[in-house]
């Protein structure tokens, strides 16, 4: 999940959201002004929630999605590179009340108000009966141990002005692509190596299929298969056992 707001070398860049979507005093709402997931869960699983489809109405269910927070949150943590007291950047919607903020982001005002009221009611006690935010060690790790509420992942939205920041899905990797073998050779439709053609990384099928074990999961396969591709092209031993490399790649045309 990311937003486009900060700049690098004068150009807008996407930013991976971590604390910004789960700090105490913030929540996420969908196009209906309602929470739809545990905001503190890992980014891969939360991103899947953004992909939900509303078939009867032929539209996305949870996007556009927004992180919503209050001014006390901004004073405590800031948001991305923005800090309280600075001019509000274009990627932030600001309004003195929740009703006015709802109008700016296009969600039902009654829903947003009810969502925040329910969230606040439980957050002050460190609870989230709807989505279990703050129950796991992972959730708490990304929270704030010094926040004034019982749970480092939870806190109420208290004082205006209120802010909203749109969130969209980003992509670190792909679970699709061309098929390769253990020597990084691209395979044809019959599963046979195509002479002289090699591939690694996000252009290939993912070693984890649709899974995602954690940060760097795209880097390990690309480094490994890139290394094996180089050895294969050079005609060097390609099979590894505890005794060392054994055998030479056969039928390789570089």
Secondary structure as GFF3:
##gff-version 3
##sequence-region A 1 254
A	DSSP	beta_strand	2	8	.	.	.	ID=ss1
A	DSSP	beta_strand	11	16	.	.	.	ID=ss2
A	DSSP	three_ten_helix	19	21	.	.	.	ID=ss3
A	DSSP	beta_strand	26	29	.	.	.	ID=ss4
A	DSSP	alpha_helix	43	50	.	.	.	ID=ss5
A	DSSP	beta_strand	53	54	.	.	.	ID=ss6
A	DSSP	beta_strand	59	60	.	.	.	ID=ss7
A	DSSP	beta_strand	65	70	.	.	.	ID=ss8
A	DSSP	alpha_helix	71	77	.	.	.	ID=ss9
A	DSSP	beta_strand	92	95	.	.	.	ID=ss10
A	DSSP	alpha_helix	98	105	.	.	.	ID=ss11
A	DSSP	alpha_helix	109	123	.	.	.	ID=ss12
A	DSSP	alpha_helix	137	141	.	.	.	ID=ss13
A	DSSP	beta_strand	162	167	.	.	.	ID=ss14
A	DSSP	beta_strand	185	187	.	.	.	ID=ss15
A	DSSP	beta_strand	193	198	.	.	.	ID=ss16
A	DSSP	three_ten_helix	201	203	.	.	.	ID=ss17
A	DSSP	alpha_helix	217	233	.	.	.	ID=ss18
A	DSSP	beta_strand	237	241	.	.	.	ID=ss19
A	DSSP	beta_strand	244	248	.	.	.	ID=ss20
###
